[in-house]
Structure formats: structure tokens, C-alpha cells
């Protein structure tokens, strides 16, 4: 079947399902997956029994609230226990065709197994996101993401299934990638936001004009928050003359579980696959849709390793009001990782808020480093930035302006602002940039 390329929807019926019907479908799948998990995954049998709950207790979507949470630690503690895939897995190993693993940046890497059906549905979802941002079979697409172990690697298959011409770029050195952009004239690329920006800078330094020498019309970014920060998205768009779309994925679920549409107001999440809850960051109390807290996901259709009430560690909210694009699946707004958030003078501060301020200052390059430290038994933060080449203001004036802008946006001033020359900060990286250094002596256990 060939699709009408003028239809804005990949799967119109699914994407525009009235919420009542969408929730009915969620409930059917929830009942099935909770029972499947209980019957086949030793961990869920034990934890449901201990909590005194049974799969039959699910009569409405809200009934999920009776069931216990799991988190990253549950995954780490149960993998390899009893079998290679561990106690959260609900299928035998011979039914598994693919595993991805997390980066392990917050501990032991955790693996995420897929059955053939899980994997096919994963790619169907990825095709839907690519179509949503306007990719069509006549596009040329460079997938410039790490392929090794990473769940975002196979997403390229979603673009191929859509019919686009795909170039499996991986993490090529910048010079090779720029050569490909020039020679093959691809129209869509996916990479991290910091790399999209740095690649643009490198292109300019190498004598290319990304707007004229390349043909990039759309840039997908994921893995860092930048794509949801308007100032960062605009900075990337200005270099490339292309539209930037933010995607959000979890190694535990899909390479992209959610994606922006043309209105860039939150990311549509695949609610046919994921039931979203939000809980208070500190108390775990269940919040209403629209309130900001930790996002908790239940996977509705993944059978290899169902996740029932998985605390993601991401702070955000879900907006289920209608989107102008006509899609009925809710939009998530992510503020940051729970472990990146810090508290200064009783104010919750996210590095993404600081980034938004820095990227709006025309005297700065946009690179930054945040240091969090303890003084007099209270947390403070300092910000290091680079003054752009050609700015004639003295450093003290620039520092005072940055400090005032941070105070205005966040509510608390930084303890200090350090000004470096252009290129003076060592934060440029080819993958995820390390921009927050926590110097406090605190033991984090998530
Ligand atoms: Zn939309």
C-alpha cells in the first residue's frame, strides 16, 4: 500500500482517535499486559502478591495506581537473576530478537529486550514520528546516531520502512559527515542538539555555508533537552536554515517514544504504547494530568519485558488538551532529569532553565558550564560562559548582565559568573556534552 504523501498523518485513524476511544484501547491493552506480566515475569508475580493486588483489579485506567512502582534499580537488581534476561522478562530467550542497553551513565547498564512483534511495533512508531515531522519517501536521511548497543540506532529502520533513502551515518568524524552532507545532499538528519550546533559551527569554520552548500531541511534532535528549549532550537535553526524537531526516547522503551509536530508545543507521546502517570518528585503522591512531577510509564504492548509503573527519573508534565495539528495523543513537556535538578534557596533549578537564558544572550557563544557546590550548608551554583568574538563590552558588564538574566528567569542569582573567551570552555563534544559538574558531597541513590 502506498500512502498519500499529502496526508499529514502516518496512521490517521490511530493518531486522531477520540480520547475516549484511545483510553478504551489503553484499558484493553493494560488488562492484557498486567495479566501477562503477572503470569510470566517472576518479579511481577512476587511484587503484586506482596502488594495484595491481582491483574483482575484493573477495571479502569486509574486502577493502575494500586500497583507497585519499579525503577532503574529494579531493572539492575533483577537482570541476570534466574535467567539471562532476568526476572522482569516475561518471555523465554528464544522469543527475543534484539536487546539494547542503556549507557550506564547512572550505574550498571540495563538491557531492554524486544520480541519480533515488539521490535516491529517499535519501528512502526518510529515511522510515524518521521512522517509527523514531514519526512516522505523522496527524502534522503542521514541517521547520525550511535549504533552500538543504543536503542536509537535501529530507528533508521523506521525511516527505511517509510520509504526514505537512508544513510546509516552513525558517529562519523565531523569531516566525513560534512563531506556526506555536501556530496549526497541529504534533506533530513538526526543527531544530538549539542552536536547539531557544533557541526554547524565546524561547517562554517571549514568554509561551508550550511544554508547554501547543504540541503538539510529538517533536523531531528534527541538525547539532551536542547530541542525543547526554544532558544537552543532557534540557534540551531539559524545556523542550518532548517527546522528542528525534538524527539524523546528511553533505552527502556523505544528510540523515540514521543516527538514534536509542526507546532513544537510539547512532544506527542505514543499513548497507544505508553500509559503516562505523573507523581510528586518528593512524596510519590499521584498528580493530576497537567501537573509537573516525575513521569511514570507503563508499557502497554511490549511483551519481552513489560514495564509496569516505571519511574523514569524524568521531570515533566503531560498535556492532553487537543493539539492544533489534530493529533489526540497527549504532549509531554520535559524539564529535565530528576538527578540533574538541584535546589537553591528552596527553588527547584533545572540546567535546562539556565541553558535557555545563556542561549538568549547575544554577547555569548552559547557554550556553558554549571558548577553546583555547597557553602555554609546550602547549595549554590556558578555559571561559566564564553564571550563571543567581537563583543567589546568588558567581562564584568557581561557577567552582571548574565547574572541579572538568570535571577529574572530562575529566581535565584548564581554565586558567580565566570567569563571565558570564545572556545575557552572545554564543553564541545561529539556526543552528549557534560555541562553540569556537581561538587557537592551527596550520595545519590535512584
Ligand atoms: Zn501536534
Boltz pocket constraint, residues with backbone or C-beta under 6 A from the ligand:
constraints:
  - pocket:
      binder: B
      contacts: [[A, 261], [A, 262], [A, 263], [A, 268], [A, 323], [A, 324], [A, 325], [A, 326], [A, 327]]
      max_distance: 6.0
